[in-house]
Amino acid sequence: MTAAPPGASVEREVAWLLGAPLDLAGFWAWAEAEPALAALREPLAGYRPPLVPDRWEMLVTSITAQQVSLHSAFAVRSRLVERFGKQHQHAWEFPTRERIAQATEGEIREVGFSSRKAEYVIGLARGDLDLAALGLLSDSQVIEAITAQRGLGRWTADWFLGRALGRPDAWPAGDLGVRKAVSFFYGSGRDLDEAEVRDVGERFGSWRNIACHMLLAGARSHG
């Protein structure tokens, strides 16, 4: 007996995860007039920036990543998933918003969250932020809605726009990695501050989101 084909919802989620909605052909055609980006076309051929299909998971992930190393954030998330998520045959399912809402702050701290971050996660889970409705809002409204939550700031809002909603104008200028990447390609040998990085973003117009991912990948390829 053959397995049933995946449903349309699964196909959409996988396509989103693989960055299928991003117009890379259009981006690279536009980037021909942008020397730094044009030089990345060949080394990044085939690279498609991934998007995030689970909005709840992304916001929780952003809280775990605050002011710690990526290694530490990953370790804490792994313990959270194993404690509150659902185990399938080969992987764990990220804990649902409803499951975290039922947890206590003490239980969240037990997996490695600080007291403050435990408050943030519990508050987000029990709050009234409508994650599905965020996709219907303008960029500025999304930023306002997310930054109104305790523990979530502009850094989270900008990345949410870019990776959870796939908005073309998303430009997380406050992200340290983005600042380093933009400085590498456009800083003429010096580190740019957040305001300067936002100014650089203006040259990319509505290709900012893809440009951000390509500059990050390009900077990594240069070590």
Summary of the structure (lengths in Angstrom):
residues: 223
radius of gyration: 18.8
end to end distance: 49.4
largest distance: 62.1
contacts: 626
relative contact order: 0.12
helix: 61%
strand: 2%
